[in-house]
Amino acid sequence: MSVKHSVIAITGSSGAGTTTVKKAFEDIFRRGRYKAAVVEGDSFHRYDRQEMKNAVLEADAEGRNLSHFSAEANRFDKLEELFHQYSETGLGQIRKYLHNENEAAPYNQSSGTFTPWEEIPSDTDLLFYEGLHGGVITPEYNIAQWVDLLIGVVPSVNLEWIQKISRDVGERGYSAEAVTHTILRRMPDYVQYITPQFTNSHINFQRVPLVDTSNPFIARDIPSPDESLVVIRFNKYRDQDYTYLLSMIHDSFMSRPNTLVVPGGKMGFAMQIIFRPIVSEMMEKRRKAMEF
């Protein structure tokens, strides 16, 4: 952890809703005029798209499990190296994963490939990571130790599956059967590598549906924000002005001394009023530290 070079990480599996949190932070950075080094978790996968397909086929043939959740399919070494180096120097190496042709065109590369590694500019105020493994701890690696603010985004499992099936079928052209197979194939890695991170996270956001999601594999619609609640658990940052939060967020309530529950439609607003003062304090401490 670092005062001069803070690291903020959002961690959660694909389909969990980490993009919503990312947008909230982008607004905070814009309003505060903070320059963030933005790191996409996909860029620390070990294999590009075609290599991953081949690796999965090989693993299946050998009776092994392989998914983007697993250590084998990711560069935990490079991710920890980045967080460590940035926290000490404000520098480090990053790259991009090119998801589609529009992203790939400026680089004259094919979609599903990585750009070359490049240095982070020396004038950033903080590092902002969004991906699968921002809080991973394994016997070999401890990525979480370098993170100053670790945010977990974890819907109830059935809701997460509904969101993933809807996105992959509607936006990426996969069949429902193929997405279901992917969910089942990566479940052991989800339990081993994704779930434990939410114990280490400083603040968790869990979206809970208020409609029947008992069979996510036949659900046609994703429950809307108005059909859900968001459970916000404070771990490290427990010293909140809960009276203020309750007064600002209509229909919110405390379910436990460190747990705030808000209407699903207020999730973005809740993030704004919770994270803006935390980031502001980080940047003020950085300003003072940089003066000496």
Secondary structure, 3 states (H helix, E strand, C coil): CCCCCEEEEEECCCCCCHHHHHHHHHHHHHHHCCCEEEEEHHHHECCCHHHHHHHHHHHHHCCCCCCCCCCCCECHHHHHHHHHHHHHHCCCEECCEECCHHHHHHHCCCCCEECCCEECCCCCCEEEEEECCCCCECCCCECHHHCCEEEEECCCHHHHHHHHHHHHHHCCCCCHHHHHHHHHHCHHHHHHHHCCHHHHCCEEEEEEECCCCCCCCCCCCCCCHHHEEEEEEECCCCCCCHHHHHHHCCCCEEEECCEEEEEHHHHHHHHHHHHHHHHHHHHHHHHHHHCC
